Amino acid sequence: MNTISENKLTSVCVYCGSSFGADPLYEAVATHLGQLLGDAGLRLVYGGGAVGLMGTVARAALESGGKVTGIIPHFLEEREVMLDTLEDLVITDNMHERKQLMFQKSDAFIALPGGIGTLEETVEMMTWAQLGQHRKPVVLANINGFWSPLLELFDHMRSQGFIRPETEVPYLVADSLDDVLPMLREAVSFTTAEHATGVAAIKDL
């Protein structure tokens, strides 16, 4: 099981669109999130692109003095316009390697608005957590209700018996971007304390 690195929040993976979306609010939110991460001294881990919300959050983090790790498969270097000014830029052979590295290098995950790729990456992290493969928090930044249809789908899955109490999907929801980092810190602190309690209990056996 993967635990939080160094028992604290140091790096955050952001999933988001490689386009800007229909609402100008999304670009503003991506800029604000990049600034928040940079100001907080947290490393941004993201998909390595220079376009859309991806490029926006990365540039904002850099401009705020933050550190950024971009991870992009070679076949997307041109399509997502690789941000080649990054000091820490990893080019992978395929999407599977990309997603695995993004997971390994991150202590938590934030989902901004995006398309099917953003959805797939976010839900995969939820699935891994549901299956007990990690305990890193996943936050849906529900800006302007963007993720509300997904939350309704989860409720439908519960009502139909496909998400049961013993197989609950772990995720957090933030309706305001300013709530995201406090929620992540609280979740990481809880996970760390819970892990320490478990270790102590094992030692007492």
Secondary structure by P-SEA (a helix, b strand, c coil): ccccccccccbbbbbbbccccccaaaaaaaaaaaaaaaaaccccccccccccaaaaaaaaaaaabbbbbbbbcccccccccccccccbbbbcccaaaaaaaaaaaccbbbbccccaaaaaaaaaaaaaaaaccccbbbbcccccccaaaaaaaaaaaaaaccccccccccccccccccaaaaaaaaaaaaaaaaaaaaaaaaaac
